[in-house]
Amino acid sequence: MGLTQLSRRQILKVGGAGLAMGVAAACGSGGSTPSKAGQPLQFFLSGDANQGGGIAAMTAQYQKETGVRIEIVDVANADLPTKLKNAAQAGDLPAMARAGSIDPIWRDRTVDLRKILDGSRIREELAAVDKNGKVLSLPTDITAVGLFVNKTLFTKAGVALPTSANDIWTWDDMVARIKQVQAKTGTTYGMVMDRSSHRLKAFLYEFGSTSFQADANGKFQTNANTKTALEYFAGLNDDKFMPRSVWLSKADPNALFKSGDVVAYYSGSWQIADFAKNITNFEWASVRLPRQDVRATNYGNAASSVIFQGTGQEDAAFAFLEWMYRPDNYVKLSQISGYLPAIDGLDVPYTSHADAFALYNEEIAASAPIVAEMKRRDIAYEVAGMATEGDPLRDETVRYLNREITVDQAIAAINDQLTEQLGPLP
């Protein structure tokens, strides 16, 4: 078979295998990882300082309790994947990392975390597990899609917001109420939504979509509710309710909402800290997501914990992670950093906006089973080193919104690209 006939998933598999062989060869010919036993445990991560220094606080507590020193290496988020790749290729991996995803270059050089996962209440659908049952990583925390509103505008307009889990609005009801607020306050836009498939998947789930899944032969498909949802979404992007500029020309929805001239913002939990600090011109609030047919958010790993082999520090790093995921310690970490917990059933006493965090935890717990199932599928592809070129769901939706293609053509294109680039579930 010629190279031009190879699918992207075949190229990725061959490339991943080649990378693994290259690393293995380096390890066996003078490029092996030098033992770091007796040295501080290096912990590569991103953004701890921006999240209150929770991991730094926990490592300091751990050193006080055990005498084991952990050196945090805080790297810019965009640079961390490259830093870990380079460290793997140089045979100089740290003891552990808080990584955004599993990389084929170092996938086979991780310590099995099964003993931490088993018997815990860590969300299993967010653990990276290979085909042999080895647990490559565990989620450190969760991000979830959610809805923010300009509460000042609702109050000014005299329009009520839902107040409980028994009073969840539908999309039809929410849109109608937001339009009332627009009309009564002279606000330019009703809503903005991040230009992201992560947000769009939540929207699809709420309309009863099964998202895009491969059958036993690797052919991707979806159900009729996906078309209904995409047509509804296109109707909202009318430059009156939603500005077309966000999805079609990458205007900043965060800035639009902060301006006070937008009623609602469909985004996620990561905005809480930013809004708490930077919105001073109006009162904002997190509210429950609307449902149409189904109650659902879309959630996933903010990042995941991994331990690397070959450092001579594997046991010490494992002991620290085991300690960190103990419920009492993990509650403290979540409180300091403002994490949505990756461990079920924990009561985290957040020092600010506790109601918003509680709402996100409720949304995750109440989400339809399809959300967890799709996360398992996504991570299975990631573990196998398989990915798409670009983002077919987002990119084809943009083409549909721009009236370049029909909704049926968009769905067909998404299915075709996923079939070609991913294929059967590993």
Secondary structure as UniProt FT lines:
FT   HELIX           3..5
FT   HELIX           8..27
FT   TURN            28..30
FT   TURN            37..38
FT   STRAND          41..45
FT   HELIX           49..51
FT   TURN            52..53
FT   HELIX           54..66
FT   STRAND          70..74
FT   TURN            77..79
FT   HELIX           80..89
FT   TURN            90..91
FT   STRAND          96..99
FT   TURN            104..106
FT   HELIX           107..109
FT   HELIX           114..117
FT   TURN            118..119
FT   HELIX           124..126
FT   STRAND          128..129
FT   TURN            131..132
FT   STRAND          135..150
FT   HELIX           151..157
FT   TURN            165..166
FT   HELIX           171..185
FT   STRAND          189..193
FT   HELIX           197..206
FT   TURN            207..208
FT   STRAND          213..214
FT   TURN            216..217
FT   STRAND          220..221
FT   HELIX           224..236
FT   HELIX           244..249
FT   HELIX           253..258
FT   TURN            259..260
FT   STRAND          262..268
FT   TURN            269..270
FT   HELIX           271..278
FT   STRAND          284..287
FT   STRAND          299..308
FT   HELIX           314..324
FT   HELIX           327..337
FT   TURN            344..345
FT   HELIX           354..366
FT   HELIX           369..383
FT   TURN            384..385
FT   HELIX           392..401
FT   TURN            402..403
FT   HELIX           407..421
//
